[in-house]
């Protein structure tokens, strides 16, 4: 069982989940060299090695091959309800490498599990891709946790829409002026009245294309800029409440003592320029535009 401990002064909460200490650390290359490589419990044909399957997209019986996306309970939970969404049977392919249809299957699994739990608390869906982003398993996956409704989440409300990257029938992607990370980008529905669980199948397909396109562009920017020596990694999460959004946080930089000690985040990339690059406008052109803007 997880334990929720409040800070009386700040009204923030800490979750004590000692079972997390036992979770495997497959991502670390140093450990892999010293120990014999174990079979991946998230890969197809290893279904019986994993924890209980609770949902799948695709064919086949429970705990057997044939699935496209598989959802299992987490052996090392943070909260009382904690699930893992395995993105595909492929051990290597991240969202940017999958087909658009497969990304749609992932978003469908998110929606269906959100709907399953929506009356039990706040449903938070998140993805840690890469060791720098907190992933302990290499096989691409996301996670879903349910947090009691009475717990105050220190989660941002939807930011005003500025620095638009794309504008489609149902969604807008943009880099908020408040962006805390370089190239941070949000996807938000134009109709902000519902929760993620209320999306239609058509909207899921539309969103899949946007999400994959943004991550592909982020990887391209990372490769061309090399802001740091950190391997390409990113987090994203879906806001659990009304007026929801999906927030993508690329891990191009480390957070250091200043940020941790003050709570102030230093963003080394102007969100307006980040939006232009995410739209495919090269940084050299952005530099020229900035100079011209300064002369006007």
FILO-557500 format. One record per residue (C-alpha): residue number from 1; residue in three letters; chain; x, y, z. Coordinates in nm, 3 decimals. Example, Ala and Ser with C-alpha at 12.3 -4.5 7.8 and 13.67 -1.06 7.14 Angstrom:
<selos>
{k:1 | r:Ala | c:A | px:1.230 | py:-0.450 | pz:0.780};
{k:2 | r:Ser | c:A | px:1.367 | py:-0.106 | pz:0.714};
</selos>
This chain:
<selos>
{k:1 | r:Unk | c:A | px:0.000 | py:0.000 | pz:0.000};
{k:2 | r:Unk | c:A | px:0.118 | py:0.352 | pz:-0.077};
{k:3 | r:Unk | c:A | px:0.121 | py:0.616 | pz:0.197};
{k:4 | r:Unk | c:A | px:0.032 | py:0.982 | pz:0.133};
{k:5 | r:Unk | c:A | px:0.210 | py:1.231 | pz:0.358};
{k:6 | r:Unk | c:A | px:0.105 | py:1.601 | pz:0.352};
{k:7 | r:Unk | c:A | px:0.320 | py:1.908 | pz:0.410};
{k:8 | r:Unk | c:A | px:0.101 | py:2.119 | pz:0.638};
{k:9 | r:Unk | c:A | px:0.254 | py:2.450 | pz:0.530};
{k:10 | r:Unk | c:A | px:0.275 | py:2.413 | pz:0.150};
{k:11 | r:Unk | c:A | px:-0.026 | py:2.176 | pz:0.116};
{k:12 | r:Unk | c:A | px:0.187 | py:1.954 | pz:-0.108};
{k:13 | r:Unk | c:A | px:0.194 | py:1.578 | pz:-0.076};
{k:14 | r:Unk | c:A | px:0.463 | py:1.310 | pz:-0.086};
{k:15 | r:Unk | c:A | px:0.388 | py:0.946 | pz:-0.170};
{k:16 | r:Unk | c:A | px:0.585 | py:0.686 | pz:0.028};
{k:17 | r:Unk | c:A | px:0.610 | py:0.380 | pz:-0.200};
{k:18 | r:Unk | c:A | px:0.892 | py:0.159 | pz:-0.070};
{k:19 | r:Unk | c:A | px:0.807 | py:-0.119 | pz:-0.317};
{k:20 | r:Unk | c:A | px:0.962 | py:0.096 | pz:-0.593};
{k:21 | r:Unk | c:A | px:1.309 | py:0.008 | pz:-0.458};
{k:22 | r:Unk | c:A | px:1.268 | py:-0.345 | pz:-0.596};
{k:23 | r:Unk | c:A | px:1.192 | py:-0.244 | pz:-0.955};
{k:24 | r:Unk | c:A | px:1.443 | py:-0.357 | pz:-1.222};
{k:25 | r:Unk | c:A | px:1.694 | py:-0.115 | pz:-1.376};
{k:26 | r:Unk | c:A | px:1.726 | py:-0.262 | pz:-1.724};
{k:27 | r:Unk | c:A | px:1.820 | py:0.067 | pz:-1.894};
{k:28 | r:Unk | c:A | px:2.160 | py:0.107 | pz:-1.725};
{k:29 | r:Unk | c:A | px:2.430 | py:-0.014 | pz:-1.966};
{k:30 | r:Unk | c:A | px:2.686 | py:-0.062 | pz:-1.684};
{k:31 | r:Unk | c:A | px:2.469 | py:-0.315 | pz:-1.508};
{k:32 | r:Unk | c:A | px:2.399 | py:-0.498 | pz:-1.833};
{k:33 | r:Unk | c:A | px:2.771 | py:-0.560 | pz:-1.889};
{k:34 | r:Unk | c:A | px:2.818 | py:-0.717 | pz:-1.546};
{k:35 | r:Unk | c:A | px:2.511 | py:-0.940 | pz:-1.544};
{k:36 | r:Unk | c:A | px:2.364 | py:-1.187 | pz:-1.788};
{k:37 | r:Unk | c:A | px:2.091 | py:-1.026 | pz:-1.994};
{k:38 | r:Unk | c:A | px:1.745 | py:-1.140 | pz:-1.885};
{k:39 | r:Unk | c:A | px:1.451 | py:-1.180 | pz:-2.124};
{k:40 | r:Unk | c:A | px:1.237 | py:-0.867 | pz:-2.157};
{k:41 | r:Unk | c:A | px:0.904 | py:-0.926 | pz:-1.982};
{k:42 | r:Unk | c:A | px:0.742 | py:-0.665 | pz:-2.209};
{k:43 | r:Unk | c:A | px:0.829 | py:-0.847 | pz:-2.535};
{k:44 | r:Unk | c:A | px:0.590 | py:-1.070 | pz:-2.728};
{k:45 | r:Unk | c:A | px:0.609 | py:-1.441 | pz:-2.633};
{k:46 | r:Unk | c:A | px:0.716 | py:-1.346 | pz:-2.280};
{k:47 | r:Unk | c:A | px:0.364 | py:-1.261 | pz:-2.167};
{k:48 | r:Unk | c:A | px:0.364 | py:-1.520 | pz:-1.889};
{k:49 | r:Unk | c:A | px:0.672 | py:-1.358 | pz:-1.733};
{k:50 | r:Unk | c:A | px:0.494 | py:-1.029 | pz:-1.675};
{k:51 | r:Unk | c:A | px:0.231 | py:-0.931 | pz:-1.421};
{k:52 | r:Unk | c:A | px:-0.143 | py:-0.962 | pz:-1.479};
{k:53 | r:Unk | c:A | px:-0.276 | py:-0.840 | pz:-1.814};
{k:54 | r:Unk | c:A | px:-0.577 | py:-0.611 | pz:-1.775};
{k:55 | r:Unk | c:A | px:-0.638 | py:-0.483 | pz:-2.131};
{k:56 | r:Unk | c:A | px:-0.510 | py:-0.523 | pz:-2.484};
{k:57 | r:Unk | c:A | px:-0.553 | py:-0.380 | pz:-2.832};
{k:58 | r:Unk | c:A | px:-0.532 | py:-0.659 | pz:-3.088};
{k:59 | r:Unk | c:A | px:-0.608 | py:-1.028 | pz:-3.109};
{k:60 | r:Unk | c:A | px:-0.513 | py:-1.322 | pz:-2.890};
{k:61 | r:Unk | c:A | px:-0.608 | py:-1.446 | pz:-2.546};
{k:62 | r:Unk | c:A | px:-0.496 | py:-1.291 | pz:-2.220};
{k:63 | r:Unk | c:A | px:-0.124 | py:-1.342 | pz:-2.149};
{k:64 | r:Unk | c:A | px:-0.065 | py:-1.480 | pz:-2.499};
{k:65 | r:Unk | c:A | px:0.085 | py:-1.330 | pz:-2.822};
{k:66 | r:Unk | c:A | px:-0.124 | py:-1.146 | pz:-3.082};
{k:67 | r:Unk | c:A | px:-0.154 | py:-0.809 | pz:-2.912};
{k:68 | r:Unk | c:A | px:-0.071 | py:-0.467 | pz:-3.058};
{k:69 | r:Unk | c:A | px:-0.077 | py:-0.275 | pz:-2.730};
{k:70 | r:Unk | c:A | px:-0.081 | py:-0.452 | pz:-2.394};
{k:71 | r:Unk | c:A | px:-0.169 | py:-0.313 | pz:-2.050};
{k:72 | r:Unk | c:A | px:-0.050 | py:-0.490 | pz:-1.736};
{k:73 | r:Unk | c:A | px:-0.054 | py:-0.415 | pz:-1.365};
{k:74 | r:Unk | c:A | px:0.268 | py:-0.273 | pz:-1.224};
{k:75 | r:Unk | c:A | px:0.457 | py:-0.505 | pz:-0.987};
{k:76 | r:Unk | c:A | px:0.620 | py:-0.203 | pz:-0.822};
{k:77 | r:Unk | c:A | px:0.334 | py:0.047 | pz:-0.786};
{k:78 | r:Unk | c:A | px:0.356 | py:0.411 | pz:-0.688};
{k:79 | r:Unk | c:A | px:-0.015 | py:0.423 | pz:-0.605};
{k:80 | r:Unk | c:A | px:-0.277 | py:0.158 | pz:-0.529};
{k:81 | r:Unk | c:A | px:-0.383 | py:0.154 | pz:-0.896};
{k:82 | r:Unk | c:A | px:-0.080 | py:0.158 | pz:-1.124};
{k:83 | r:Unk | c:A | px:-0.061 | py:0.009 | pz:-1.474};
{k:84 | r:Unk | c:A | px:0.194 | py:-0.019 | pz:-1.755};
{k:85 | r:Unk | c:A | px:0.095 | py:0.042 | pz:-2.119};
{k:86 | r:Unk | c:A | px:0.337 | py:-0.149 | pz:-2.346};
{k:87 | r:Unk | c:A | px:0.352 | py:0.048 | pz:-2.671};
{k:88 | r:Unk | c:A | px:0.409 | py:-0.242 | pz:-2.910};
{k:89 | r:Unk | c:A | px:0.566 | py:-0.589 | pz:-2.929};
{k:90 | r:Unk | c:A | px:0.880 | py:-0.425 | pz:-3.076};
{k:91 | r:Unk | c:A | px:1.155 | py:-0.387 | pz:-2.814};
{k:92 | r:Unk | c:A | px:1.334 | py:-0.103 | pz:-2.995};
{k:93 | r:Unk | c:A | px:1.074 | py:0.121 | pz:-3.159};
{k:94 | r:Unk | c:A | px:0.972 | py:0.438 | pz:-2.978};
{k:95 | r:Unk | c:A | px:0.667 | py:0.646 | pz:-3.070};
{k:96 | r:Unk | c:A | px:0.861 | py:0.836 | pz:-3.337};
{k:97 | r:Unk | c:A | px:0.951 | py:0.505 | pz:-3.506};
{k:98 | r:Unk | c:A | px:0.611 | py:0.335 | pz:-3.503};
{k:99 | r:Unk | c:A | px:0.336 | py:0.362 | pz:-3.763};
{k:100 | r:Unk | c:A | px:0.076 | py:0.634 | pz:-3.710};
{k:101 | r:Unk | c:A | px:-0.185 | py:0.360 | pz:-3.670};
{k:102 | r:Unk | c:A | px:0.016 | py:0.202 | pz:-3.387};
{k:103 | r:Unk | c:A | px:0.045 | py:0.537 | pz:-3.208};
{k:104 | r:Unk | c:A | px:-0.333 | py:0.558 | pz:-3.239};
{k:105 | r:Unk | c:A | px:-0.361 | py:0.217 | pz:-3.069};
{k:106 | r:Unk | c:A | px:-0.154 | py:0.352 | pz:-2.777};
{k:107 | r:Unk | c:A | px:-0.380 | py:0.656 | pz:-2.739};
{k:108 | r:Unk | c:A | px:-0.683 | py:0.426 | pz:-2.757};
{k:109 | r:Unk | c:A | px:-0.546 | py:0.217 | pz:-2.468};
{k:110 | r:Unk | c:A | px:-0.493 | py:0.539 | pz:-2.270};
{k:111 | r:Unk | c:A | px:-0.853 | py:0.642 | pz:-2.329};
{k:112 | r:Unk | c:A | px:-1.007 | py:0.307 | pz:-2.238};
{k:113 | r:Unk | c:A | px:-0.808 | py:0.271 | pz:-1.915};
{k:114 | r:Unk | c:A | px:-0.885 | py:0.633 | pz:-1.825};
{k:115 | r:Unk | c:A | px:-1.254 | py:0.557 | pz:-1.870};
{k:116 | r:Unk | c:A | px:-1.219 | py:0.245 | pz:-1.654};
{k:117 | r:Unk | c:A | px:-1.075 | py:0.439 | pz:-1.360};
{k:118 | r:Unk | c:A | px:-1.228 | py:0.785 | pz:-1.397};
{k:119 | r:Unk | c:A | px:-1.471 | py:0.744 | pz:-1.105};
{k:120 | r:Unk | c:A | px:-1.203 | py:0.617 | pz:-0.866};
{k:121 | r:Unk | c:A | px:-0.983 | py:0.927 | pz:-0.860};
{k:122 | r:Unk | c:A | px:-0.749 | py:1.140 | pz:-1.069};
{k:123 | r:Unk | c:A | px:-0.613 | py:0.942 | pz:-1.363};
{k:124 | r:Unk | c:A | px:-0.263 | py:1.049 | pz:-1.464};
{k:125 | r:Unk | c:A | px:-0.105 | py:0.898 | pz:-1.777};
{k:126 | r:Unk | c:A | px:0.264 | py:0.959 | pz:-1.836};
{k:127 | r:Unk | c:A | px:0.559 | py:0.835 | pz:-2.040};
{k:128 | r:Unk | c:A | px:0.928 | py:0.832 | pz:-1.941};
{k:129 | r:Unk | c:A | px:1.131 | py:0.768 | pz:-2.255};
{k:130 | r:Unk | c:A | px:1.504 | py:0.721 | pz:-2.196};
{k:131 | r:Unk | c:A | px:1.713 | py:0.683 | pz:-1.882};
{k:132 | r:Unk | c:A | px:1.750 | py:1.060 | pz:-1.839};
{k:133 | r:Unk | c:A | px:1.371 | py:1.081 | pz:-1.834};
{k:134 | r:Unk | c:A | px:1.341 | py:0.821 | pz:-1.558};
{k:135 | r:Unk | c:A | px:1.277 | py:0.501 | pz:-1.758};
{k:136 | r:Unk | c:A | px:1.397 | py:0.182 | pz:-1.587};
{k:137 | r:Unk | c:A | px:1.297 | py:-0.052 | pz:-1.871};
{k:138 | r:Unk | c:A | px:1.421 | py:-0.014 | pz:-2.229};
{k:139 | r:Unk | c:A | px:1.110 | py:-0.154 | pz:-2.398};
{k:140 | r:Unk | c:A | px:0.897 | py:0.155 | pz:-2.480};
{k:141 | r:Unk | c:A | px:0.602 | py:0.193 | pz:-2.247};
{k:142 | r:Unk | c:A | px:0.383 | py:0.441 | pz:-2.061};
{k:143 | r:Unk | c:A | px:0.223 | py:0.431 | pz:-1.719};
{k:144 | r:Unk | c:A | px:-0.112 | py:0.507 | pz:-1.563};
{k:145 | r:Unk | c:A | px:-0.170 | py:0.587 | pz:-1.197};
{k:146 | r:Unk | c:A | px:-0.486 | py:0.673 | pz:-1.006};
{k:147 | r:Unk | c:A | px:-0.448 | py:0.933 | pz:-0.730};
{k:148 | r:Unk | c:A | px:-0.724 | py:0.991 | pz:-0.472};
{k:149 | r:Unk | c:A | px:-0.945 | py:1.290 | pz:-0.554};
{k:150 | r:Unk | c:A | px:-0.867 | py:1.464 | pz:-0.224};
{k:151 | r:Unk | c:A | px:-0.495 | py:1.487 | pz:-0.305};
{k:152 | r:Unk | c:A | px:-0.392 | py:1.828 | pz:-0.439};
{k:153 | r:Unk | c:A | px:-0.177 | py:1.776 | pz:-0.746};
{k:154 | r:Unk | c:A | px:0.099 | py:2.029 | pz:-0.812};
{k:155 | r:Unk | c:A | px:0.017 | py:2.017 | pz:-1.182};
{k:156 | r:Unk | c:A | px:0.000 | py:2.316 | pz:-1.413};
{k:157 | r:Unk | c:A | px:-0.339 | py:2.433 | pz:-1.532};
{k:158 | r:Unk | c:A | px:-0.366 | py:2.479 | pz:-1.906};
{k:159 | r:Unk | c:A | px:-0.139 | py:2.760 | pz:-2.022};
{k:160 | r:Unk | c:A | px:-0.263 | py:3.034 | pz:-2.259};
{k:161 | r:Unk | c:A | px:-0.212 | py:2.951 | pz:-2.626};
{k:162 | r:Unk | c:A | px:0.084 | py:3.138 | pz:-2.775};
{k:163 | r:Unk | c:A | px:0.362 | py:3.037 | pz:-3.016};
{k:164 | r:Unk | c:A | px:0.145 | py:2.797 | pz:-3.217};
{k:165 | r:Unk | c:A | px:0.317 | py:2.503 | pz:-3.385};
{k:166 | r:Unk | c:A | px:0.016 | py:2.338 | pz:-3.551};
{k:167 | r:Unk | c:A | px:-0.356 | py:2.405 | pz:-3.577};
{k:168 | r:Unk | c:A | px:-0.578 | py:2.115 | pz:-3.686};
{k:169 | r:Unk | c:A | px:-0.950 | py:2.047 | pz:-3.676};
{k:170 | r:Unk | c:A | px:-0.961 | py:1.944 | pz:-3.309};
{k:171 | r:Unk | c:A | px:-0.622 | py:2.033 | pz:-3.160};
{k:172 | r:Unk | c:A | px:-0.363 | py:2.307 | pz:-3.124};
{k:173 | r:Unk | c:A | px:0.001 | py:2.240 | pz:-3.040};
{k:174 | r:Unk | c:A | px:0.206 | py:2.526 | pz:-2.900};
{k:175 | r:Unk | c:A | px:0.505 | py:2.631 | pz:-2.689};
{k:176 | r:Unk | c:A | px:0.366 | py:2.827 | pz:-2.392};
{k:177 | r:Unk | c:A | px:0.537 | py:3.150 | pz:-2.290};
{k:178 | r:Unk | c:A | px:0.569 | py:2.983 | pz:-1.949};
{k:179 | r:Unk | c:A | px:0.771 | py:2.690 | pz:-2.094};
{k:180 | r:Unk | c:A | px:1.005 | py:2.560 | pz:-1.824};
{k:181 | r:Unk | c:A | px:1.215 | py:2.339 | pz:-2.052};
{k:182 | r:Unk | c:A | px:1.385 | py:2.402 | pz:-2.390};
{k:183 | r:Unk | c:A | px:1.147 | py:2.304 | pz:-2.672};
{k:184 | r:Unk | c:A | px:0.866 | py:2.212 | pz:-2.434};
{k:185 | r:Unk | c:A | px:0.547 | py:2.171 | pz:-2.639};
{k:186 | r:Unk | c:A | px:0.181 | py:2.115 | pz:-2.549};
{k:187 | r:Unk | c:A | px:-0.109 | py:1.957 | pz:-2.736};
{k:188 | r:Unk | c:A | px:-0.452 | py:2.087 | pz:-2.634};
{k:189 | r:Unk | c:A | px:-0.802 | py:2.025 | pz:-2.767};
{k:190 | r:Unk | c:A | px:-0.988 | py:2.325 | pz:-2.904};
{k:191 | r:Unk | c:A | px:-1.292 | py:2.219 | pz:-2.701};
{k:192 | r:Unk | c:A | px:-1.158 | py:2.232 | pz:-2.346};
{k:193 | r:Unk | c:A | px:-1.475 | py:2.124 | pz:-2.168};
{k:194 | r:Unk | c:A | px:-1.408 | py:1.752 | pz:-2.124};
{k:195 | r:Unk | c:A | px:-1.136 | py:1.514 | pz:-2.012};
{k:196 | r:Unk | c:A | px:-0.903 | py:1.301 | pz:-2.223};
{k:197 | r:Unk | c:A | px:-1.141 | py:1.007 | pz:-2.176};
{k:198 | r:Unk | c:A | px:-1.406 | py:1.192 | pz:-2.379};
{k:199 | r:Unk | c:A | px:-1.212 | py:1.189 | pz:-2.708};
{k:200 | r:Unk | c:A | px:-1.370 | py:1.021 | pz:-3.010};
{k:201 | r:Unk | c:A | px:-1.196 | py:0.760 | pz:-3.226};
{k:202 | r:Unk | c:A | px:-1.152 | py:1.021 | pz:-3.502};
{k:203 | r:Unk | c:A | px:-0.988 | py:1.263 | pz:-3.259};
{k:204 | r:Unk | c:A | px:-0.753 | py:0.990 | pz:-3.136};
{k:205 | r:Unk | c:A | px:-0.631 | py:0.937 | pz:-3.494};
{k:206 | r:Unk | c:A | px:-0.579 | py:1.310 | pz:-3.538};
{k:207 | r:Unk | c:A | px:-0.391 | py:1.338 | pz:-3.210};
{k:208 | r:Unk | c:A | px:-0.170 | py:1.038 | pz:-3.291};
{k:209 | r:Unk | c:A | px:-0.039 | py:1.214 | pz:-3.601};
{k:210 | r:Unk | c:A | px:0.032 | py:1.534 | pz:-3.405};
{k:211 | r:Unk | c:A | px:0.208 | py:1.357 | pz:-3.117};
{k:212 | r:Unk | c:A | px:0.429 | py:1.148 | pz:-3.342};
{k:213 | r:Unk | c:A | px:0.513 | py:1.445 | pz:-3.565};
{k:214 | r:Unk | c:A | px:0.621 | py:1.659 | pz:-3.270};
{k:215 | r:Unk | c:A | px:0.845 | py:1.390 | pz:-3.122};
{k:216 | r:Unk | c:A | px:1.005 | py:1.330 | pz:-3.462};
{k:217 | r:Unk | c:A | px:1.076 | py:1.701 | pz:-3.496};
{k:218 | r:Unk | c:A | px:1.215 | py:1.718 | pz:-3.141};
{k:219 | r:Unk | c:A | px:1.455 | py:1.435 | pz:-3.223};
{k:220 | r:Unk | c:A | px:1.563 | py:1.618 | pz:-3.539};
{k:221 | r:Unk | c:A | px:1.626 | py:1.938 | pz:-3.340};
{k:222 | r:Unk | c:A | px:1.819 | py:1.743 | pz:-3.076};
{k:223 | r:Unk | c:A | px:2.041 | py:1.583 | pz:-3.343};
{k:224 | r:Unk | c:A | px:2.117 | py:1.912 | pz:-3.518};
{k:225 | r:Unk | c:A | px:2.171 | py:2.131 | pz:-3.208};
{k:226 | r:Unk | c:A | px:2.343 | py:1.910 | pz:-2.952};
{k:227 | r:Unk | c:A | px:2.265 | py:2.145 | pz:-2.665};
{k:228 | r:Unk | c:A | px:2.425 | py:1.894 | pz:-2.426};
{k:229 | r:Unk | c:A | px:2.570 | py:1.542 | pz:-2.421};
{k:230 | r:Unk | c:A | px:2.250 | py:1.394 | pz:-2.276};
{k:231 | r:Unk | c:A | px:2.105 | py:1.111 | pz:-2.492};
{k:232 | r:Unk | c:A | px:1.772 | py:1.196 | pz:-2.656};
{k:233 | r:Unk | c:A | px:1.498 | py:1.149 | pz:-2.398};
{k:234 | r:Unk | c:A | px:1.161 | py:1.297 | pz:-2.316};
{k:235 | r:Unk | c:A | px:0.865 | py:1.282 | pz:-2.083};
{k:236 | r:Unk | c:A | px:0.502 | py:1.350 | pz:-2.154};
{k:237 | r:Unk | c:A | px:0.191 | py:1.338 | pz:-1.944};
{k:238 | r:Unk | c:A | px:-0.182 | py:1.393 | pz:-1.989};
{k:239 | r:Unk | c:A | px:-0.345 | py:1.634 | pz:-1.748};
{k:240 | r:Unk | c:A | px:-0.606 | py:1.434 | pz:-1.551};
{k:241 | r:Unk | c:A | px:-0.875 | py:1.700 | pz:-1.518};
{k:242 | r:Unk | c:A | px:-1.103 | py:1.913 | pz:-1.735};
{k:243 | r:Unk | c:A | px:-0.952 | py:2.152 | pz:-1.989};
{k:244 | r:Unk | c:A | px:-0.683 | py:1.889 | pz:-2.036};
{k:245 | r:Unk | c:A | px:-0.361 | py:1.892 | pz:-2.240};
{k:246 | r:Unk | c:A | px:-0.070 | py:1.664 | pz:-2.323};
{k:247 | r:Unk | c:A | px:0.265 | py:1.817 | pz:-2.224};
{k:248 | r:Unk | c:A | px:0.587 | py:1.699 | pz:-2.390};
{k:249 | r:Unk | c:A | px:0.909 | py:1.777 | pz:-2.200};
{k:250 | r:Unk | c:A | px:1.229 | py:1.705 | pz:-2.397};
{k:251 | r:Unk | c:A | px:1.525 | py:1.631 | pz:-2.166};
{k:252 | r:Unk | c:A | px:1.785 | py:1.838 | pz:-2.348};
{k:253 | r:Unk | c:A | px:1.934 | py:1.983 | pz:-2.026};
{k:254 | r:Unk | c:A | px:1.991 | py:1.886 | pz:-1.663};
{k:255 | r:Unk | c:A | px:1.823 | py:2.058 | pz:-1.372};
{k:256 | r:Unk | c:A | px:2.081 | py:2.183 | pz:-1.119};
{k:257 | r:Unk | c:A | px:2.106 | py:2.339 | pz:-0.773};
{k:258 | r:Unk | c:A | px:1.963 | py:2.678 | pz:-0.867};
{k:259 | r:Unk | c:A | px:1.642 | py:2.527 | pz:-1.002};
{k:260 | r:Unk | c:A | px:1.609 | py:2.278 | pz:-0.717};
{k:261 | r:Unk | c:A | px:1.684 | py:2.539 | pz:-0.452};
{k:262 | r:Unk | c:A | px:1.459 | py:2.817 | pz:-0.581};
{k:263 | r:Unk | c:A | px:1.183 | py:2.642 | pz:-0.774};
{k:264 | r:Unk | c:A | px:1.269 | py:2.872 | pz:-1.065};
{k:265 | r:Unk | c:A | px:1.336 | py:2.701 | pz:-1.397};
{k:266 | r:Unk | c:A | px:1.590 | py:2.844 | pz:-1.641};
{k:267 | r:Unk | c:A | px:1.485 | py:2.796 | pz:-2.005};
{k:268 | r:Unk | c:A | px:1.773 | py:2.858 | pz:-2.249};
{k:269 | r:Unk | c:A | px:1.548 | py:2.859 | pz:-2.558};
{k:270 | r:Unk | c:A | px:1.288 | py:3.127 | pz:-2.624};
{k:271 | r:Unk | c:A | px:0.947 | py:2.954 | pz:-2.666};
{k:272 | r:Unk | c:A | px:0.867 | py:3.168 | pz:-2.971};
{k:273 | r:Unk | c:A | px:1.183 | py:3.041 | pz:-3.144};
{k:274 | r:Unk | c:A | px:1.116 | py:2.687 | pz:-3.027};
{k:275 | r:Unk | c:A | px:0.772 | py:2.701 | pz:-3.194};
{k:276 | r:Unk | c:A | px:0.928 | py:2.812 | pz:-3.522};
{k:277 | r:Unk | c:A | px:1.178 | py:2.526 | pz:-3.517};
{k:278 | r:Unk | c:A | px:0.907 | py:2.276 | pz:-3.434};
{k:279 | r:Unk | c:A | px:0.721 | py:2.404 | pz:-3.739};
{k:280 | r:Unk | c:A | px:1.028 | py:2.319 | pz:-3.945};
{k:281 | r:Unk | c:A | px:1.184 | py:2.663 | pz:-3.980};
{k:282 | r:Unk | c:A | px:1.563 | py:2.630 | pz:-3.953};
{k:283 | r:Unk | c:A | px:1.751 | py:2.802 | pz:-3.671};
{k:284 | r:Unk | c:A | px:1.962 | py:3.007 | pz:-3.917};
{k:285 | r:Unk | c:A | px:1.648 | py:3.168 | pz:-4.055};
{k:286 | r:Unk | c:A | px:1.521 | py:3.227 | pz:-3.701};
{k:287 | r:Unk | c:A | px:1.843 | py:3.414 | pz:-3.623};
{k:288 | r:Unk | c:A | px:1.793 | py:3.640 | pz:-3.923};
{k:289 | r:Unk | c:A | px:1.428 | py:3.701 | pz:-3.829};
{k:290 | r:Unk | c:A | px:1.533 | py:3.793 | pz:-3.475};
{k:291 | r:Unk | c:A | px:1.783 | py:4.049 | pz:-3.604};
{k:292 | r:Unk | c:A | px:1.523 | py:4.199 | pz:-3.837};
{k:293 | r:Unk | c:A | px:1.273 | py:4.215 | pz:-3.554};
{k:294 | r:Unk | c:A | px:1.524 | py:4.410 | pz:-3.346};
{k:295 | r:Unk | c:A | px:1.558 | py:4.675 | pz:-3.619};
{k:296 | r:Unk | c:A | px:1.185 | py:4.729 | pz:-3.662};
</selos>
